[in-house]
Amino acid sequence: MGLIDSHTHLDGFARRGELPDILSRAQAADVEALVAIGTASDDWDVYRGLAEQHPGVIHYTAGLHPCSVEANWEQELDQLEHFWTAETVAPVGLGECGLDRFHLPKNDAAKAEELMAWQKAAFARQLELAKKLECAVVVHSRGAFDECVALIDESGIPWNRIVFHCFAEGPAEMTVLSERGGLGSFTGILTYKNAQSVRDAATIQGLERFMVETDAPYLTPVPHRGKPNEPAYVRHTAEFAAELFGVRYEELAAISTRNARHFYGLK
């Protein structure tokens, strides 16, 4: 069984004509499937097209990333449900959506407050839609873990449909997530020397609930850190995780892939 890159961004590769080589290198690295993650309306159609062109290999989600939330966020979200109801390849999840305080303007408190209010409203609306659709939800949380948890609690959506992607918090936050039944998935950050708290969080969640991702083109794992990331490099994070858990790579890959297929409902 090969790996699934459970969270990647392919639109840039596709627009530059690089996707055939990206997919070829991923296949050579034992990557059997990818989940391309939507961030705004300008990539939802791109990913739907890629999923149609590469059935069983590229799956996709659709959602409004908190850093894509602007004054027109309601109009953006008015288009979202159509991707599940149209006669075409449907998304395997909703997201990524959530809250991001890190990228708020640092020198304009009023604007930061306005943007955060929009983010919270957009996140709440997407959770409401995901509850209606009974689909998986990919959460982006940066500097806002407690706020994200509170909004998910309030939404009433089952926590087993929630993944906090690129989990970069520590053991305490993972305990909160695990007690509710949610998942964290792990990027190349797991391989960084200064990321012991992330490794501790992965250990607390446990091997049986582990899921791996690249978040390409970001967060490139060792030994390629400093270069643009790509789905083939998920192999490095998986091999590192196998050592972390003290198991063979093949066992780690089988568990991570099983979890990704179950979470996203992949056939």
C-alpha positions as CSV (number, residue, x, y, z in Angstrom):
1,M,0.0,0.0,0.0
2,G,1.3,3.4,-0.9
3,L,1.0,6.8,0.8
4,I,-1.7,9.4,0.5
5,D,-0.7,13.0,0.7
6,S,-3.8,14.0,2.7
7,H,-3.3,17.8,2.2
8,T,-1.6,19.5,-0.7
9,H,-2.0,22.5,-3.0
10,L,-1.6,21.7,-6.7
11,D,-3.0,24.8,-8.4
12,G,0.3,26.5,-8.7
13,F,1.9,23.4,-10.3
14,A,-1.0,23.0,-12.6
15,R,-0.9,26.7,-13.8
16,R,2.8,26.5,-14.5
17,G,2.5,23.2,-16.5
18,E,4.5,21.3,-13.9
19,L,1.8,18.9,-12.7
20,P,2.8,15.9,-14.9
21,D,6.3,15.9,-13.5
22,I,5.0,16.4,-9.9
23,L,2.7,13.4,-10.3
24,S,5.4,11.3,-11.8
25,R,7.8,12.0,-8.9
26,A,5.0,11.4,-6.4
27,Q,4.3,8.0,-8.0
28,A,8.0,7.1,-7.9
29,A,8.0,8.0,-4.2
30,D,5.1,5.5,-3.4
31,V,2.4,8.1,-3.3
32,E,-0.8,6.5,-4.6
33,A,-3.2,9.4,-4.1
34,L,-3.4,13.1,-3.2
35,V,-6.1,15.3,-1.7
36,A,-5.9,18.8,-3.2
37,I,-7.2,21.4,-0.8
38,G,-9.4,24.3,-1.8
39,T,-8.8,27.7,-0.4
40,A,-11.0,30.1,-2.5
41,S,-13.3,30.1,-5.5
42,D,-10.4,30.6,-7.9
43,D,-9.0,27.1,-7.2
44,W,-12.2,25.1,-6.7
45,D,-12.9,24.6,-10.4
46,V,-9.2,23.9,-11.0
47,Y,-9.3,21.0,-8.5
48,R,-12.6,19.7,-9.8
49,G,-11.0,19.5,-13.2
50,L,-7.9,17.7,-11.9
51,A,-10.1,15.2,-10.0
52,E,-12.0,14.5,-13.3
53,Q,-8.7,14.1,-15.2
54,H,-7.0,11.9,-12.6
55,P,-9.8,9.7,-11.1
56,G,-8.7,7.8,-8.0
57,V,-5.4,9.7,-7.9
58,I,-6.4,13.3,-7.3
59,H,-9.3,14.0,-4.9
60,Y,-10.2,17.5,-3.8
61,T,-11.9,19.7,-1.2
62,A,-13.6,23.0,-1.5
63,G,-13.6,25.7,1.2
64,L,-12.7,29.3,2.0
65,H,-9.3,29.6,3.8
66,P,-9.3,32.2,6.6
67,C,-6.6,34.2,4.8
68,S,-8.9,34.4,1.8
69,V,-11.8,35.8,3.8
70,E,-12.5,39.4,2.6
71,A,-15.5,41.7,2.5
72,N,-17.1,39.5,-0.2
73,W,-16.9,36.3,1.8
74,E,-20.6,35.7,1.7
75,Q,-20.7,35.8,-2.1
76,E,-17.8,33.4,-2.2
77,L,-19.6,30.9,0.1
78,D,-22.8,31.2,-1.9
79,Q,-21.0,29.3,-4.6
80,L,-19.7,26.5,-2.4
81,E,-22.6,24.0,-2.0
82,H,-22.9,23.8,-5.8
83,F,-19.8,21.6,-5.9
84,W,-21.6,18.9,-4.0
85,T,-24.9,19.1,-5.8
86,A,-23.8,19.5,-9.4
87,E,-23.5,16.5,-11.8
88,T,-19.8,16.2,-11.5
89,V,-17.0,14.9,-9.2
90,A,-17.9,16.1,-5.7
91,P,-15.4,17.2,-3.1
92,V,-14.3,14.7,-0.5
93,G,-14.4,17.4,2.2
94,L,-15.0,21.0,3.1
95,G,-12.1,23.2,3.7
96,E,-9.7,24.4,4.4
97,C,-11.5,26.7,6.7
98,G,-10.9,28.1,10.1
99,L,-9.2,31.0,11.9
100,D,-5.8,32.7,11.4
101,R,-4.6,35.4,13.8
102,F,-1.0,35.2,12.6
103,H,-1.6,37.0,9.3
104,L,-3.8,39.7,10.7
105,P,-2.4,43.3,10.2
106,K,-0.1,44.1,13.1
107,N,-0.4,47.9,13.0
108,D,-4.2,48.3,12.4
109,A,-6.2,46.9,15.3
110,A,-9.5,48.0,13.9
111,K,-8.9,46.2,10.6
112,A,-7.6,43.1,12.4
113,E,-10.8,43.0,14.5
114,E,-12.9,43.4,11.4
115,L,-11.1,40.6,9.6
116,M,-11.4,38.3,12.5
117,A,-15.1,38.9,12.7
118,W,-15.4,38.0,9.1
119,Q,-13.3,34.9,9.6
120,K,-15.4,33.7,12.5
121,A,-18.6,34.2,10.5
122,A,-17.3,32.5,7.5
123,F,-16.0,29.5,9.6
124,A,-19.3,29.2,11.3
125,R,-21.2,29.2,8.0
126,Q,-18.9,26.5,6.6
127,L,-19.3,24.4,9.6
128,E,-23.1,24.7,9.2
129,L,-22.8,23.6,5.6
130,A,-20.5,20.7,6.4
131,K,-23.0,19.5,9.1
132,K,-25.8,19.6,6.4
133,L,-23.6,17.7,3.9
134,E,-22.3,15.3,6.5
135,C,-18.8,15.7,5.1
136,A,-15.2,15.8,6.4
137,V,-13.9,19.3,7.5
138,V,-10.3,20.4,7.1
139,V,-9.5,23.1,9.7
140,H,-6.8,25.7,9.4
141,S,-5.9,27.1,12.9
142,R,-3.0,29.5,13.5
143,G,-2.9,31.4,16.7
144,A,-6.5,30.5,17.3
145,F,-6.8,26.9,18.5
146,D,-9.2,27.6,21.4
147,E,-11.4,29.8,19.3
148,C,-11.6,27.1,16.6
149,V,-12.5,24.5,19.1
150,A,-15.2,26.7,20.6
151,L,-16.8,27.3,17.2
152,I,-16.7,23.6,16.3
153,D,-18.3,22.7,19.7
154,E,-21.0,25.3,19.1
155,S,-21.7,24.0,15.6
156,G,-22.7,20.6,16.8
157,I,-20.8,18.9,14.0
158,P,-19.5,15.5,14.9
159,W,-15.8,15.8,15.9
160,N,-14.9,12.6,14.1
161,R,-15.4,14.6,10.8
162,I,-12.8,17.2,11.9
163,V,-9.1,17.3,11.1
164,F,-6.8,20.1,12.2
165,H,-4.3,20.0,9.3
166,C,-0.7,20.9,9.7
167,F,-0.9,20.3,13.5
168,A,1.7,22.5,15.0
169,E,0.4,22.8,18.6
170,G,1.6,20.8,21.6
171,P,0.5,18.0,23.8
172,A,-2.1,20.0,25.7
173,E,-3.9,21.0,22.5
174,M,-3.7,17.4,21.1
175,T,-5.3,16.1,24.3
176,V,-8.2,18.5,23.8
177,L,-8.6,17.4,20.2
178,S,-8.3,13.7,21.0
179,E,-10.7,13.8,23.9
180,R,-13.3,15.1,21.5
181,G,-12.6,12.6,18.8
182,G,-11.0,15.0,16.3
183,L,-7.8,14.3,14.3
184,G,-4.5,16.2,13.7
185,S,-2.5,15.6,10.6
186,F,1.2,16.2,10.4
187,T,3.5,17.9,7.9
188,G,7.2,18.2,7.4
189,I,7.3,20.2,10.6
190,L,7.5,16.8,12.3
191,T,11.1,16.5,11.0
192,Y,12.3,19.9,12.2
193,K,14.8,19.9,15.1
194,N,12.9,22.6,17.0
195,A,9.6,20.8,16.8
196,Q,9.7,18.5,19.8
197,S,6.3,19.7,21.0
198,V,4.8,18.6,17.7
199,R,6.5,15.2,17.9
200,D,5.1,14.9,21.5
201,A,1.6,15.8,20.2
202,A,1.9,13.1,17.5
203,T,2.9,10.5,20.1
204,I,-0.1,11.5,22.3
205,Q,-2.5,11.1,19.4
206,G,-0.9,7.7,18.7
207,L,0.1,5.7,15.7
208,E,-3.4,4.3,15.1
209,R,-4.7,7.8,14.4
210,F,-1.8,9.2,12.5
211,M,-2.2,10.9,9.1
212,V,0.5,12.5,7.0
213,E,0.5,15.5,4.6
214,T,2.8,17.8,2.8
215,D,0.9,21.1,2.6
216,A,3.0,21.6,-0.5
217,P,4.5,23.8,-1.7
218,Y,5.0,24.8,2.0
219,L,6.7,23.2,5.0
220,T,9.2,21.1,3.2
221,P,10.6,18.2,5.3
222,V,14.2,17.4,6.1
223,P,16.3,16.7,4.0
224,H,14.9,19.2,1.5
225,R,14.0,21.9,3.9
226,G,14.5,25.3,2.3
227,K,13.3,24.2,-1.1
228,P,9.7,24.2,-2.4
229,N,7.7,21.3,-1.2
230,E,5.9,18.7,-3.4
231,P,3.8,15.6,-2.8
232,A,6.7,13.2,-3.4
233,Y,8.3,14.6,-0.2
234,V,5.5,13.2,2.0
235,R,7.7,10.0,1.9
236,H,10.3,11.7,4.0
237,T,7.8,12.7,6.7
238,A,6.3,9.2,6.7
239,E,9.8,7.6,7.1
240,F,10.6,10.0,9.9
241,A,7.3,9.2,11.6
242,A,7.9,5.5,11.3
243,E,11.2,6.0,13.3
244,L,9.3,8.2,15.8
245,F,6.8,5.4,16.5
246,G,9.3,2.6,16.3
247,V,7.7,0.7,13.4
248,R,8.6,-0.2,9.8
249,Y,7.8,2.3,7.1
250,E,5.4,-0.1,5.5
251,E,3.3,-0.3,8.7
252,L,3.2,3.5,9.1
253,A,2.3,4.0,5.5
254,A,-0.5,1.5,5.7
255,I,-2.0,3.1,8.8
256,S,-1.8,6.6,7.5
257,T,-3.3,5.7,4.2
258,R,-6.1,3.7,5.9
259,N,-6.9,6.7,8.1
260,A,-6.9,9.1,5.1
261,R,-9.2,6.9,3.1
262,H,-11.6,6.5,6.1
263,F,-11.6,10.2,7.0
264,Y,-12.3,11.4,3.5
265,G,-14.4,8.5,2.4
266,L,-12.0,7.6,-0.5
267,K,-12.8,4.4,-2.4
